[in-house]
Each structure stands twice: as structure tokens, then as C-alpha cells.
Amino acid sequence: MNDDYHRSLMLLEAVFEMLEGTVLEDEFTERINNVIRDSEIDLGISWQPPIFVRAGARLLDERLVNEPLRWLSEPRYLTVLEPFERGLSHYLEDRLSDTVTDMYEALEALARIVTGRDRELSGNREMFVSRVRASDYYKQLLRDYITYANQYRHAAQQNRPRPPLSEPEVEAFVYLTGLFIRLAIRQD
């Protein structure tokens, strides 16, 4: 049942992609929003064209998910947008470990842009933080973010299981990624 629900959402996203840039784009968005609003139960999602996202804290969603999505749609940031959107889709599908990995990859792609170096985030950490003119406290936050994400990103390569995750914890990681994206883009 849950798989059918997620596939239905993916189908609607694909239809939107076909309609994007046509006169039907706005009408399609309006109808999706009406269905979500008029549903007899809380679907736990919102429509953020071109994708559905899990509904969280409204203010945090706006500032740490929706605004970064708009900013990342600039051609310069497309390598960041793709894993960020993929992470949001994985979050919606309850693929929590994949969400952490995708969000990490989005921030890693942003660090490559900001630093001009094609290295992993752990290798770009110090330069990334200095380029966005962040304090030592943010350096520590970023170190901890990297350590946390690497437990999920490299687990399969190291033949070890991924530690268990809770949905609220992953939601916080998504917001933390959005916070780092905001910090980097607003300093740019």
C-alpha cells in the first residue's frame, strides 16, 4: 500500500515535468494543492513544484527547504539541486539513510562550487567554512555533520550496517543541510 502511494506521487511529479513551462503548469499545481488541502486526512506532504515534500514545521520548511530549492534552481547550483531534491524524495519515501547520504552529497557539491576544489566534503571542510566566513562554532558543527553523515554514506563500502535512524532525526538533518546551504549562498 505505502509503495503504491509513493509511486502515485512519483507519477504526479512526472506529469508535472511534462507540463512544466506550458499553460497547464499553474492549473496542475493548483489542483494538486486543492487535493492536499481538501483531503479528509492529513497526507503529511506539501507540493513544492516539481516535487512533493514531507510536511514538517512550516517555518523551517519555508526557510530551510523551499528557499534553498529556489536558490539552487540557478544554473550554477544544479549539481547541488539534484541530490537535494533526491534527498527530499527519499525522505518522503521513508528511505532515511538514503536521505542523509543525499543531503550530504548536496552539501558536498556546494562545497566544491564554493571552494573551486573537486574534493569530498571532509577534504574541503576547512576551506568551505573559511570561504563562507563562518565561526569556529560552525566549523565544529560541520565536522560533526560530516562524521554523522559518513556513518551512512560509507557503511556499505566498509561492510557494516547503517546505524538506525528516526524520522525526526532525519528531518533535523535535512534542516541542518538547508541551514548550511543558506549560510553558504547568502555569504556568496
GIURQUI-V257431 format. One record per pair of residues at least 24 apart in sequence whose ideal C-beta (glycine too) atoms are under 6 Angstrom apart, sorted by the first residue. I is the first residue (numbers start at 0). J is the second residue. D is the distance in Angstrom with one decimal. If there is no record, write none. Layout:
I_J_D + I_J_D
This chain:
5_92_4.9 + 8_51_4.8 + 12_50_5.5 + 15_49_5.3 + 16_49_6.0 + 50_84_5.7 + 51_91_5.8 + 52_87_4.9 + 53_90_5.5 + 53_91_5.0 + 55_170_5.5 + 59_174_5.3 + 63_174_4.6 + 63_177_3.0 + 63_178_5.9 + 64_177_5.6 + 67_177_4.9 + 67_180_4.5 + 70_184_5.2 + 78_108_4.5 + 79_105_5.2 + 79_108_4.4 + 79_109_4.7 + 95_164_4.3 + 95_169_4.5 + 96_151_4.7 + 96_161_4.7 + 98_169_5.3 + 99_148_5.6 + 99_151_4.5 + 99_172_5.6 + 100_151_5.3 + 100_152_4.8 + 102_173_5.9 + 102_176_4.1 + 103_148_3.7 + 103_152_5.8 + 106_176_5.6 + 106_179_5.5 + 109_183_5.5 + 113_183_5.6 + 120_145_5.8 + 121_145_5.2 + 131_182_5.5 + 131_183_4.8 + 131_186_4.4 + 132_186_5.6
